[in-house]
Amino acid sequence: MPSLRDRWIVFWMARSGLSRSGRVAARLATWAAPPYKAKRFLAQLNEKGYVSPTAQIECRDLRRGLHCYIDDDVVIFDRGDGGHVTLGEGAHLYRGTIVELGQGGSVEIGAGSHIQPNCQFTAFVGSVRIGAGVQVAPACAFYPYQHTFAAGSPIARQPLRTRGDIVIEDNAWLGYGVTVLDGVTIGTGAIVGAGAVVTRDVAPQTVVAGVPARPLGHRSDLAG
């Protein structure tokens, strides 16, 4: 027979959501749940998933697949002229991650992808599209735009430009502190080493590292 604690969690998770009452229900469910990643199971108790009561969400077009997990202190912010944020089924955003939209930019995160703590998605002008099963380590940053810097005008007043969207294909893996710049596609199953700055496309199944990132070889050649 389920414990009183388990019944409490199930009762309140069934009532959780993004409405004011839904956020209160999530807070009550969280009160009885274990900390940090041990509470990921909460997302399975409601088709709408789990949104931490401390997450800050101000987004006109947030599209959530089934059983998504949005952890403590995640920020999803549309400054008013952004596009959409789409989370595929079972996508996880861990604590401290910031998703910010502006000037038509959007962010899409595919099914089963995990974004570890303190990552930054700043989707201005261009967009960020992440496939399914992607693993993104903590403190990664995605910038699908560049500042212009012509002389004679402050940087803050100059327009942004982009070489194109950032695309991370299925089952790629990004190590700690990777920065991905505009116009870059990271291919299926590719691996990016910690601290790399990715300025050019990465072929599928390729391992890259460095600043700027350069190929180290194909996964099949480097394994073992």
Summary of the structure (lengths in Angstrom):
residues: 224
radius of gyration: 18.9
end to end distance: 47.2
largest distance: 72.3
contacts: 764
relative contact order: 0.08
helix: 17%
strand: 31%
